[in-house]
């Protein structure tokens, strides 16, 4: 768990945090697009990309949200195994209804990875511990045969666990998508449905309360950065 953060000096600060920058840092890919989007937005009054602010304003608990701080590639320690969940961006925002922990997952055509069933094949004891812990955090029943995407479980749990750590009343999983054609939307929609909620593109929905905090899911479609925007964000 990170406790000390240093100020960003532009998109290169985001690039340095990637596990494989040569592979993931390129125009049109989510890592670079997310960095440009948020670096430019940090200079505005609310500190949020316009499309993100518009979606957050659709729910009473996140209406009027302003960015307090954002931590790119934020790692959240999870039970079972040594590998933490690495969120593309953890954003702490202050809204009309208090603080919110927002796990931002950038997508630009990249899939959400293996299903729980695929990830759980030949499962170690650590994986069993992790799945149980994630489902406990999310208030759902563990299902090793689930066809839902494992990445969505640990990203959502990260938002929930960090909300509890900072005393926030709201946890949000927000997918910021940079390509209109994406298979990820169907996976996201199915994942949200298990909570009895209905996801919408360009919208936000409420699932249920977890240990006193509300859980929200949002999907935001954004355009890729222009050359001029990229130059400003560096």
C-alpha positions as CSV (number, residue, x, y, z in Angstrom):
1,X,0.0,0.0,0.0
2,X,1.4,3.4,-1.0
3,X,1.4,6.1,1.6
4,X,3.7,8.7,0.1
5,X,2.8,10.3,-3.3
6,X,4.9,12.7,-5.3
7,X,3.4,15.4,-7.6
8,X,3.0,14.7,-11.3
9,X,5.1,16.7,-13.8
10,X,3.0,15.6,-16.7
11,X,2.1,12.4,-18.7
12,X,5.7,11.2,-18.4
13,X,5.1,10.7,-14.6
14,X,2.3,8.3,-15.5
15,X,4.5,6.4,-18.1
16,X,7.1,5.7,-15.5
17,X,4.6,3.9,-13.3
18,X,3.6,1.3,-16.0
19,X,4.9,-2.2,-15.7
20,X,5.6,-2.4,-19.4
21,X,5.8,1.2,-20.8
22,X,7.2,0.2,-24.2
23,X,4.1,-2.0,-24.7
24,X,1.3,0.0,-23.2
25,X,2.4,3.7,-23.8
26,X,1.2,4.6,-27.2
27,X,-1.4,6.9,-28.9
28,X,-4.9,5.5,-28.8
29,X,-4.1,3.0,-26.0
30,X,-5.8,3.6,-22.6
31,X,-2.7,4.3,-20.6
32,X,-1.7,7.4,-22.6
33,X,-5.3,8.6,-23.2
34,X,-6.2,8.4,-19.6
35,X,-3.1,10.3,-18.6
36,X,-3.7,13.1,-21.1
37,X,-7.4,13.3,-20.1
38,X,-6.7,13.7,-16.4
39,X,-3.6,15.9,-16.7
40,X,-5.5,18.4,-18.7
41,X,-8.5,18.2,-16.4
42,X,-6.4,18.8,-13.3
43,X,-6.0,22.4,-14.5
44,X,-9.7,23.1,-14.4
45,X,-11.8,24.2,-11.4
46,X,-13.2,20.7,-10.7
47,X,-10.1,18.8,-11.7
48,X,-12.2,16.2,-13.6
49,X,-12.4,15.4,-17.3
50,X,-15.6,17.0,-18.6
51,X,-17.3,13.7,-19.5
52,X,-16.5,12.3,-16.1
53,X,-17.9,15.3,-14.3
54,X,-21.1,15.1,-16.4
55,X,-21.7,11.5,-15.4
56,X,-20.9,12.0,-11.8
57,X,-23.3,14.8,-11.7
58,X,-26.1,12.4,-12.6
59,X,-26.1,10.9,-9.0
60,X,-26.9,12.8,-5.9
61,X,-24.0,11.5,-3.9
62,X,-21.4,12.5,-6.5
63,X,-23.0,15.6,-7.9
64,X,-20.7,18.6,-7.9
65,X,-17.7,16.4,-7.3
66,X,-14.2,18.0,-7.3
67,X,-10.9,16.1,-7.5
68,X,-9.0,16.2,-4.2
69,X,-6.1,14.1,-5.5
70,X,-5.5,11.3,-8.0
71,X,-2.9,8.5,-7.8
72,X,-2.1,6.8,-11.1
73,X,-1.3,3.1,-11.0
74,X,-2.5,2.9,-7.4
75,X,-1.9,-0.5,-5.7
76,X,-4.3,-1.9,-3.2
77,X,-3.1,-4.9,-1.2
78,X,-5.5,-7.8,-1.3
79,X,-5.6,-11.1,0.7
80,X,-4.2,-14.2,-1.0
81,X,-1.0,-14.1,-2.9
82,X,1.6,-11.3,-3.3
83,X,0.1,-9.3,-6.2
84,X,-1.8,-6.2,-5.4
85,X,-4.7,-4.8,-7.5
86,X,-3.2,-2.0,-9.6
87,X,-5.9,0.6,-10.4
88,X,-5.2,2.8,-13.5
89,X,-6.2,5.8,-11.4
90,X,-7.5,6.2,-7.9
91,X,-9.3,9.5,-7.6
92,X,-10.5,10.9,-4.3
93,X,-13.2,13.4,-4.8
94,X,-15.3,15.7,-2.6
95,X,-18.9,16.0,-3.6
96,X,-22.2,17.4,-2.2
97,X,-22.7,14.2,-0.1
98,X,-19.1,13.9,1.2
99,X,-16.0,12.0,0.1
100,X,-15.9,9.3,-2.6
101,X,-13.3,6.8,-3.5
102,X,-13.3,6.4,-7.3
103,X,-11.4,3.5,-9.1
104,X,-10.9,4.6,-12.7
105,X,-10.3,1.9,-15.2
106,X,-9.2,3.1,-18.6
107,X,-10.1,1.1,-21.7
108,X,-9.4,1.7,-25.4
109,X,-10.4,-1.7,-26.9
110,X,-8.5,-3.7,-24.3
111,X,-10.6,-6.5,-22.7
112,X,-11.3,-7.0,-19.0
113,X,-9.1,-10.1,-19.0
114,X,-10.0,-13.7,-18.0
115,X,-13.3,-14.7,-16.4
116,X,-13.3,-15.9,-12.8
117,X,-13.6,-19.4,-14.1
118,X,-10.5,-19.1,-16.3
119,X,-8.5,-17.3,-13.6
120,X,-9.5,-20.0,-11.0
121,X,-8.3,-23.0,-13.1
122,X,-5.9,-25.1,-11.0
123,X,-6.4,-22.7,-8.2
124,X,-3.9,-22.4,-5.4
125,X,-5.0,-21.9,-1.8
126,X,-4.1,-18.2,-2.3
127,X,-6.6,-17.8,-5.1
128,X,-9.3,-19.3,-3.0
129,X,-8.6,-16.9,-0.2
130,X,-8.5,-13.9,-2.6
131,X,-11.8,-14.8,-4.3
132,X,-13.5,-15.2,-0.9
133,X,-12.1,-11.9,0.3
134,X,-13.2,-10.0,-2.9
135,X,-16.7,-11.3,-2.7
136,X,-16.9,-10.5,1.0
137,X,-15.9,-7.0,0.3
138,X,-18.5,-6.7,-2.5
139,X,-21.3,-8.5,-0.6
140,X,-21.7,-11.2,-3.3
141,X,-21.5,-15.0,-3.1
142,X,-18.2,-16.5,-4.4
143,X,-18.6,-18.6,-7.5
144,X,-15.4,-20.2,-8.9
145,X,-17.3,-21.1,-12.1
146,X,-18.5,-17.5,-12.8
147,X,-18.2,-16.2,-16.3
148,X,-17.9,-12.7,-15.1
149,X,-14.5,-10.9,-15.5
150,X,-12.1,-11.3,-12.6
151,X,-10.6,-7.8,-13.2
152,X,-13.9,-6.1,-12.5
153,X,-14.1,-7.9,-9.1
154,X,-10.7,-6.7,-7.8
155,X,-11.0,-3.2,-9.3
156,X,-14.4,-2.7,-7.6
157,X,-13.2,-4.2,-4.3
158,X,-10.2,-1.7,-4.5
159,X,-12.6,1.2,-4.6
160,X,-14.6,-0.2,-1.7
161,X,-11.6,-1.0,0.5
162,X,-10.1,2.4,-0.1
163,X,-13.4,4.1,0.7
164,X,-13.3,2.3,4.1
165,X,-9.7,3.2,4.7
166,X,-10.3,7.0,4.2
167,X,-13.8,7.0,5.7
168,X,-15.6,7.9,2.4
169,X,-19.3,7.3,2.2
170,X,-19.2,6.4,-1.5
171,X,-17.2,3.9,-3.6
172,X,-17.3,4.2,-7.4
173,X,-16.0,1.9,-10.2
174,X,-15.7,4.2,-13.2
175,X,-14.8,2.9,-16.6
176,X,-13.4,5.6,-18.9
177,X,-13.6,4.3,-22.4
178,X,-11.8,5.8,-25.4
179,X,-13.2,3.7,-28.2
180,X,-16.9,3.4,-29.2
181,X,-16.4,-0.1,-30.4
182,X,-15.7,-2.2,-27.4
183,X,-16.6,-5.7,-26.2
184,X,-15.9,-4.6,-22.6
185,X,-19.3,-2.9,-22.3
186,X,-21.2,-6.3,-22.4
187,X,-18.9,-7.6,-19.7
188,X,-19.4,-4.5,-17.6
189,X,-23.1,-4.6,-17.9
190,X,-23.3,-8.3,-16.8
191,X,-21.0,-7.6,-13.9
192,X,-23.2,-4.7,-12.6
193,X,-26.3,-6.8,-13.1
194,X,-25.2,-9.2,-10.3
195,X,-25.7,-6.3,-7.8
196,X,-29.3,-5.8,-9.0
197,X,-28.4,-2.6,-10.8
198,X,-28.7,-1.6,-14.5
199,X,-25.6,-0.1,-16.1
200,X,-25.9,2.5,-18.8
201,X,-23.3,4.0,-21.2
202,X,-22.7,7.6,-20.2
203,X,-24.5,6.9,-17.0
204,X,-24.2,6.0,-13.3
205,X,-26.1,3.5,-11.2
206,X,-26.3,2.6,-7.5
207,X,-25.9,-1.0,-6.4
208,X,-26.1,-1.4,-2.6
209,X,-24.5,-0.4,0.6
210,X,-21.4,-2.1,1.8
211,X,-20.3,-1.6,5.4
212,X,-22.2,1.7,5.5
213,X,-20.9,2.9,2.1
214,X,-22.8,3.1,-1.1
215,X,-21.5,1.4,-4.3
216,X,-21.8,3.1,-7.7
217,X,-20.9,2.0,-11.2
218,X,-20.3,4.4,-14.0
219,X,-19.3,4.1,-17.7
220,X,-17.9,7.2,-19.5
221,X,-17.2,7.4,-23.2
222,X,-14.5,9.9,-24.1
223,X,-12.8,10.9,-27.4
224,X,-9.1,10.2,-27.9
225,X,-6.7,13.2,-27.4
226,X,-5.8,15.5,-30.3
227,X,-2.2,16.3,-31.1
228,X,-2.7,19.7,-29.5
229,X,-4.0,18.2,-26.3
230,X,-1.2,15.7,-26.1
231,X,1.4,18.4,-26.5
232,X,-0.2,20.4,-23.6
233,X,-0.3,17.4,-21.3
234,X,3.4,16.5,-21.6
